[in-house]
Amino acid sequence: MKKIFFLIVIALLLATSTSVFPAQKQILMGVSYYTNENPNLLMILDGVKSRAKELGMKVTLASCDFDNAKQMSDIENFIQMGCSIIMINPNDSAAIPPAIRECNKAKVPVVMLDIDAKGGDRAAHVTSDNEAMGRYGGEYLAWKLSGKGKVALLDYPQLDIVKERSDAFKKVIHAFPDMQIVATDFTVVREDALTKVENILQAHPDLDAIYAINAGGGLGAYYACKAAGNTHILITAVDGLPEAVALIKNGDPQYVEDTSHMTMVLGRTATETAYAVVQGKKVTYKTVVPVFPVCKESIGYFPGCDAMKLPTADKMSPPWYKTQSWLALCDKYGYAGWKK
């Protein structure tokens, strides 16, 4: 009789176990981003998705296609869907705070991906080392031009990360009195850069170099210079896209340096941060992922922007830092910005 009673109790416990021990709810993360036209961003999102899958998170994505109103609507939809957390890669740092405040009202935490916002309560911001992206481009040009030359800048300051890059670039150039930024225009799109660089070349036929804050600008500048026959102009840029890296690998004398995001590491780190936030863990607000200066001196050990882990610190360090010509140049002009 006791045995029968014991079996009945066990059966009742098993029958009610789903209510006594409910299954953990899967984390749903909404990811709002500004465009599908940026290959670099799409690779970052690949990192987000791969790490989310490993962590058992469900991800839903929405591109706003450069439309602030659509991004607001997408984020409101994520809230209505019951997302546990929302990751935002904003189209405009200054325009996104109202959408973030809607998340705040709904008590849905927000993690900023790559680009930060200028308002609203955010749990974290995971980004690349944008200061280094600007500094490396300027330093490489200063090194190759021996601290003398006229430079054009392709900028896009409405995004906070881009302003970090261009500010760092300008700081380097201003440190060398014999270098001068003679023209600035604004673009992140290759086709637009083609036209704008054509105009810059006509206005400044003695131009020595161009720095672009992203691959679209850099590659547009490259092909504009080729079309105009100005093959002596040196170009440095940002992103580490395969097309740009291939030019450097093949020894192109004009497209000389491209500072690369480590896209998979960035996306995966952002997802790990979002997961920790949902778990109620304390996270550092800003996480900065190192970047890789791709040039002919380092191309032999560049693992690709989509590498699953970072190279060692000695490989990530700019190779010109180890040269006597760089040290002599810095000593001549008193430049110490590289000693970080």
C-alpha positions as CSV (number, residue, x, y, z in Angstrom):
1,M,0.0,0.0,0.0
2,K,2.8,2.4,0.9
3,K,4.5,1.5,-2.4
4,I,1.3,2.4,-4.4
5,F,1.0,5.7,-2.5
6,F,4.6,6.6,-3.2
7,L,4.1,5.9,-6.9
8,I,1.0,8.1,-7.0
9,V,2.9,11.0,-5.4
10,I,5.7,10.7,-7.9
11,A,3.2,10.6,-10.8
12,L,1.5,13.7,-9.5
13,L,4.8,15.6,-9.1
14,L,5.8,14.7,-12.7
15,A,2.4,15.8,-14.0
16,T,2.7,19.2,-12.3
17,S,6.5,19.7,-12.9
18,T,5.9,22.1,-15.8
19,S,4.1,24.5,-13.4
20,V,6.4,23.9,-10.4
21,F,9.5,24.3,-12.6
22,P,8.5,26.3,-15.7
23,A,10.8,26.3,-18.7
24,Q,13.1,29.3,-19.0
25,K,11.7,31.8,-21.5
26,Q,13.9,32.2,-24.5
27,I,15.4,35.6,-24.8
28,L,14.1,37.5,-27.8
29,M,16.4,40.3,-29.0
30,G,15.3,42.9,-31.6
31,V,18.2,44.4,-33.6
32,S,17.5,47.7,-35.4
33,Y,20.2,48.9,-37.8
34,Y,20.5,51.7,-40.4
35,T,21.2,49.9,-43.7
36,N,21.7,46.7,-45.7
37,E,24.0,48.6,-48.1
38,N,27.0,48.5,-45.7
39,P,28.9,45.2,-46.1
40,N,30.9,45.8,-43.0
41,L,27.7,46.3,-40.9
42,L,26.3,43.1,-42.4
43,M,29.4,41.2,-41.2
44,I,29.0,42.7,-37.7
45,L,25.4,41.4,-37.7
46,D,26.7,37.9,-38.7
47,G,28.7,38.0,-35.5
48,V,25.6,39.1,-33.6
49,K,23.6,36.2,-35.0
50,S,26.2,33.5,-34.6
51,R,26.8,34.3,-30.9
52,A,23.0,34.6,-30.2
53,K,22.5,31.2,-31.6
54,E,25.2,29.8,-29.4
55,L,23.6,31.4,-26.4
56,G,20.1,30.2,-27.2
57,M,18.8,33.7,-28.0
58,K,16.2,34.4,-30.7
59,V,17.0,37.4,-32.9
60,T,14.8,39.5,-35.1
61,L,16.4,42.1,-37.3
62,A,15.1,45.3,-39.1
63,S,16.9,47.7,-41.4
64,C,15.5,51.2,-41.4
65,D,17.2,52.0,-44.8
66,F,18.5,55.4,-43.7
67,D,15.0,56.5,-42.5
68,N,14.8,57.8,-38.9
69,A,11.0,57.5,-38.8
70,K,11.2,53.8,-39.9
71,Q,13.8,53.1,-37.3
72,M,11.4,54.5,-34.6
73,S,8.6,52.4,-35.9
74,D,10.8,49.2,-36.0
75,I,11.8,49.8,-32.4
76,E,8.2,50.3,-31.3
77,N,7.3,47.0,-33.1
78,F,10.1,45.3,-31.1
79,I,8.6,46.6,-27.9
80,Q,5.1,45.3,-28.9
81,M,6.6,41.9,-29.7
82,G,7.8,41.5,-26.2
83,C,11.6,41.7,-26.9
84,S,13.7,41.2,-23.7
85,I,16.3,43.5,-25.0
86,I,16.8,45.8,-28.1
87,M,20.1,46.4,-29.8
88,I,20.3,49.6,-31.9
89,N,22.7,50.6,-34.6
90,P,21.3,54.1,-35.2
91,N,20.9,55.9,-38.5
92,D,21.4,59.2,-36.7
93,S,22.9,59.6,-33.2
94,A,20.9,62.7,-32.5
95,A,17.6,61.5,-33.9
96,I,17.4,58.1,-32.1
97,P,16.9,59.2,-28.4
98,P,13.1,59.4,-28.6
99,A,13.0,55.7,-29.7
100,I,15.3,54.8,-26.8
101,R,13.1,56.6,-24.4
102,E,10.2,54.5,-25.6
103,C,12.2,51.5,-24.7
104,N,12.9,53.1,-21.3
105,K,9.2,53.5,-20.7
106,A,8.6,49.9,-21.5
107,K,11.5,48.8,-19.3
108,V,13.3,47.1,-22.2
109,P,17.0,47.6,-21.9
110,V,19.0,49.0,-24.9
111,V,22.5,48.1,-26.1
112,M,24.0,50.3,-28.7
113,L,25.8,48.5,-31.6
114,D,28.9,50.3,-33.0
115,I,27.2,53.7,-33.0
116,D,26.1,55.4,-29.8
117,A,23.2,57.8,-29.2
118,K,23.0,61.3,-27.9
119,G,20.3,60.7,-25.3
120,G,18.1,58.1,-23.6
121,D,19.1,55.5,-21.0
122,R,21.3,52.9,-22.6
123,A,22.7,49.8,-20.8
124,A,25.8,49.5,-22.9
125,H,27.7,50.6,-26.0
126,V,29.9,48.1,-27.9
127,T,32.1,49.6,-30.6
128,S,35.4,49.5,-32.5
129,D,38.3,51.7,-31.5
130,N,37.3,54.6,-33.7
131,E,39.9,56.9,-32.3
132,A,42.6,54.5,-33.6
133,M,40.8,54.2,-36.9
134,G,41.3,57.9,-37.5
135,R,44.8,58.1,-35.9
136,Y,46.2,55.2,-37.9
137,G,45.1,56.7,-41.2
138,G,46.6,60.0,-40.4
139,E,49.9,58.5,-39.1
140,Y,50.4,56.3,-42.1
141,L,50.0,59.2,-44.5
142,A,52.4,61.3,-42.3
143,W,54.9,58.5,-42.4
144,K,54.7,57.9,-46.1
145,L,54.8,61.6,-47.0
146,S,57.6,62.3,-44.5
147,G,55.4,64.8,-42.7
148,K,54.7,67.0,-45.7
149,G,51.7,67.2,-48.0
150,K,48.2,68.4,-48.9
151,V,45.3,66.2,-47.8
152,A,41.6,65.9,-48.4
153,L,39.1,64.4,-45.9
154,L,35.9,62.5,-46.6
155,D,33.8,62.9,-43.5
156,Y,30.3,62.1,-42.1
157,P,30.1,63.8,-38.7
158,Q,26.4,63.1,-38.0
159,L,27.5,59.7,-36.6
160,D,29.3,59.8,-33.3
161,I,31.8,57.1,-34.3
162,V,32.7,58.9,-37.5
163,K,33.3,62.1,-35.7
164,E,35.7,60.2,-33.4
165,R,37.6,59.0,-36.5
166,S,37.8,62.4,-38.3
167,D,38.7,64.3,-35.1
168,A,41.6,61.8,-34.4
169,F,42.7,62.1,-38.0
170,K,42.7,65.9,-37.9
171,K,44.6,65.9,-34.7
172,V,47.4,63.9,-36.3
173,I,47.6,66.1,-39.4
174,H,47.6,69.2,-37.3
175,A,50.6,67.8,-35.3
176,F,52.7,68.0,-38.5
177,P,53.0,71.7,-39.5
178,D,54.0,70.8,-43.1
179,M,50.8,68.9,-43.6
180,Q,47.5,70.6,-44.4
181,I,43.9,69.5,-44.9
182,V,42.9,71.5,-48.0
183,A,39.5,70.1,-48.7
184,T,36.7,68.4,-46.7
185,D,33.5,66.8,-48.1
186,F,30.8,64.5,-46.7
187,T,29.9,61.0,-47.9
188,V,29.9,57.3,-47.0
189,V,28.6,56.1,-50.4
190,R,31.0,55.0,-53.2
191,E,29.1,56.6,-56.1
192,D,28.7,59.9,-54.2
193,A,32.4,59.8,-53.3
194,L,33.3,59.4,-57.0
195,T,31.7,62.7,-57.9
196,K,32.9,64.6,-54.8
197,V,36.5,63.5,-55.2
198,E,36.4,64.5,-58.9
199,N,35.5,68.0,-57.7
200,I,38.2,68.0,-55.1
201,L,40.8,67.0,-57.7
202,Q,39.8,69.8,-60.0
203,A,40.1,72.3,-57.2
204,H,43.3,70.9,-55.8
205,P,45.5,69.5,-58.6
206,D,48.5,69.4,-56.2
207,L,46.7,67.1,-53.7
208,D,48.9,64.4,-52.1
209,A,46.5,62.2,-50.1
210,I,42.9,61.4,-49.2
211,Y,41.6,60.0,-46.0
212,A,38.1,58.5,-46.0
213,I,36.2,57.6,-42.8
214,N,34.7,54.4,-44.4
215,A,35.2,52.0,-47.3
216,G,32.6,53.6,-49.5
217,G,34.4,56.9,-49.4
218,G,37.8,55.2,-49.7
219,L,37.0,53.1,-52.7
220,G,35.1,55.9,-54.4
221,A,38.1,58.2,-53.9
222,Y,40.4,55.4,-55.3
223,Y,38.4,55.0,-58.5
224,A,38.0,58.7,-59.0
225,C,41.7,59.2,-58.8
226,K,42.3,56.3,-61.2
227,A,39.8,57.8,-63.7
228,A,41.5,61.2,-63.5
229,G,45.0,59.8,-63.9
230,N,46.1,61.0,-60.4
231,T,47.7,57.7,-59.4
232,H,50.3,59.4,-57.1
233,I,47.6,60.4,-54.5
234,L,47.8,58.1,-51.5
235,I,44.5,56.9,-49.9
236,T,43.9,55.6,-46.4
237,A,40.4,54.5,-45.2
238,V,38.5,52.4,-42.7
239,D,36.5,49.1,-42.6
240,G,38.8,46.3,-43.9
241,L,36.4,45.2,-46.6
242,P,37.8,42.4,-48.9
243,E,37.9,44.6,-52.0
244,A,40.1,47.2,-50.2
245,V,42.3,44.5,-48.5
246,A,42.8,42.9,-51.9
247,L,44.2,46.2,-53.3
248,I,46.7,46.3,-50.5
249,K,47.6,42.6,-50.8
250,N,48.2,43.0,-54.5
251,G,50.6,45.8,-53.9
252,D,48.5,48.7,-55.2
253,P,50.7,51.8,-54.8
254,Q,47.8,54.2,-54.2
255,Y,45.3,52.5,-51.8
256,V,47.9,52.1,-49.0
257,E,46.2,51.6,-45.7
258,D,42.8,50.5,-44.4
259,T,42.1,50.2,-40.7
260,S,39.8,47.2,-40.2
261,H,37.0,46.5,-37.8
262,M,37.2,43.0,-36.4
263,T,33.6,42.5,-37.4
264,M,32.8,39.1,-36.0
265,V,34.4,39.9,-32.6
266,L,32.5,43.2,-32.5
267,G,29.1,41.5,-33.2
268,R,29.7,38.6,-30.9
269,T,30.9,40.9,-28.0
270,A,27.8,43.1,-28.4
271,T,25.6,40.0,-28.1
272,E,27.4,38.7,-25.1
273,T,26.9,42.1,-23.5
274,A,23.2,42.1,-24.3
275,Y,22.9,38.6,-22.9
276,A,24.6,39.7,-19.6
277,V,22.3,42.7,-19.4
278,V,19.2,40.5,-19.6
279,Q,20.6,38.2,-16.9
280,G,20.8,41.2,-14.6
281,K,24.6,41.2,-14.6
282,K,26.6,44.4,-14.2
283,V,28.4,45.4,-17.4
284,T,30.8,48.2,-18.4
285,Y,29.0,50.9,-20.3
286,K,31.5,51.2,-23.2
287,T,33.4,48.2,-24.6
288,V,36.0,49.1,-27.3
289,V,37.1,46.3,-29.6
290,P,40.6,46.8,-31.1
291,V,41.1,47.4,-34.8
292,F,43.8,46.2,-37.3
293,P,45.9,48.6,-39.4
294,V,46.0,46.8,-42.8
295,C,48.9,47.9,-45.0
296,K,51.6,46.3,-47.1
297,E,53.8,46.0,-43.9
298,S,51.1,44.0,-42.0
299,I,49.0,42.3,-44.7
300,G,51.0,39.0,-44.2
301,Y,49.4,38.4,-40.8
302,F,46.0,40.1,-41.1
303,P,43.5,37.3,-40.4
304,G,40.5,39.1,-42.1
305,C,37.9,41.3,-40.5
306,D,35.7,38.3,-40.0
307,A,38.2,36.4,-37.8
308,M,36.5,34.7,-34.8
309,K,39.2,36.0,-32.4
310,L,41.6,38.9,-32.2
311,P,45.3,38.5,-33.3
312,T,47.9,38.9,-30.5
313,A,48.6,42.5,-29.4
314,D,52.0,42.7,-31.2
315,K,50.2,41.9,-34.5
316,M,47.5,44.5,-33.8
317,S,50.1,47.2,-33.3
318,P,50.9,49.4,-36.3
319,P,54.0,48.1,-38.0
320,W,55.4,51.6,-38.6
321,Y,55.8,52.1,-34.9
322,K,58.8,49.7,-35.1
323,T,60.7,51.6,-37.8
324,Q,63.5,54.1,-37.4
325,S,62.0,56.4,-40.0
326,W,58.8,56.7,-37.9
327,L,60.7,57.4,-34.7
328,A,62.9,60.0,-36.5
329,L,59.8,61.7,-38.0
330,C,58.1,61.9,-34.5
331,D,61.3,63.2,-33.0
332,K,61.5,65.9,-35.7
333,Y,58.0,67.2,-35.3
334,G,57.5,66.3,-31.6
335,Y,54.6,64.0,-32.3
336,A,53.7,61.7,-29.4
337,G,50.1,60.8,-30.1
338,W,51.0,57.3,-31.0
339,K,52.3,56.5,-27.5
340,K,48.9,55.3,-26.2
